[in-house]
């Protein structure tokens, strides 16, 4: 089994805010992330797939094809947008990095060729904060 990782970047704004809580409780739990005027991140996305190399090409998957899938299914839907307001697959969810990684998995998994499996989504919110998701 060979593991292949493609790294991409996107910028997005969001706010962590539970509408069932008071403003004070939101600020106590989420701090600056509950800012009414939103805040943004320069996210770094690592998409790792796994499979056996094709005997004709030596590739698990052509990285240009993987980049196109990530671009079409994730980056085009997230980059320079508001996660809370503009992203259909984040509607009704708390826009945490954890939930975003799970949602990105859902956006990619069904578009990969049958012979390739999604192994991990690693999403950096900052250089020191990241989440990893390996599916259910």
N, C-alpha and C positions, 0 to 999 in steps of 0.2 A: 504494500500500500504506500503510495506517495502522497504527500501533503503539499499543496501549492497555495501560496498566499499572495493576494493582490492588495496593495495599499492604495486607498483613495482619500480625498479630502473634501469636506464641504463645510459651509458656514451656515448657521441657522440660529434664530432667536427662539426663546421659549420663556415660560414662566411656570414655576411650581406653585400651585395654589389650589387648595381644596375648597370648593365652593360651599361645602357643608360646615366649614369652620369660620370663626371670626377672623378678621384681619389680624388681630393680635396673635391668635393661635398660629395662623399661617406664617407670620413673621418669626414667631418663636421657633417653629419647626424648620422652616425653609430659609430663614435669614434673608440675605440679599436676593436669593433666587425667587422670592415672592414679590419682587419689585413690580409695581403696577405698570410700569413702562417697559417691561420685558428686559431681557439681557441676552447676549449672544455668546456663541462659542465657535472656535475653529476646530471642528471635529476631525479626527483621523480615524478612518475605518479600515480595518484589516479583515478581509474575507478569505477564509481558508477552506479549500475544497480538498477532497481526497478521492483517489481512484488508482487504477492501474494505467500506466502509460500505454497509449495506442501503439501497436507494433509498427504501423506505417509512419507515424509522425514523431513518436517518442514523447508526446504530450499527454498529460492527464486531460487537459483542455487547453486549446489555444488561448493564451493570455489576452489576445486582442478580443476574442469572443467573450471571455469572462469580463473584461473591462466594459464591453458594450452592454452586457446584461446588467452589470452594476450601475452603469450610467443611466440606462433607460428605466430600470425598475426602482432605483434608489436615489441617485444623485439628482436626476432631473426633477424628482418629486420633493427633495429636501433643500437643495442648495439655495442659499439666500432667501429662505422663506421662514415663516413663523410656524413652528411645530404645532402650537396650540390651535392656530386658526386656519392655516393653509394646507395642511397635510391630511388627506382623507384617511389614511391608515393609522393616524394618531388621534382621530376624533373620539372623544369620550374617554380617553386614557390620560392618566397623569404623565406628563411629558418628561419623565426621568430618563436618564441615560440607560438604565436597566430596561425600561419598557421600550425605549427606542431600539435597542439592540434586538429584543425579541421581535419587534415589528419588522425590522430590516430582514431578519431571518425569514419571516413569512413572505416578504416581498421577493426574495431571491430563490427560495427552495424549489418552487414549482417551475422555474424557468431554466433550471440546469438540465443538461442532457441526462438520460437515464443512467448511463455508465458512471456518472459523477455524483458524489454526495457532498452536501454542505457539511463541513466539520465544525467550524467555529466562526462566530462573529466577535471580533474584539473591537470595541468602540472607545476611543479616547475622547473624553470631554475636555480635559486639559492634559498637559504632559505628565501630570502626577495622579490623575484620576481616570481610570478606565474600567470597563466591565467586559467580561467574556461570557458568551452564551453558546451552549453546545446543543441546543434543541431540547426537546422533551423526551 
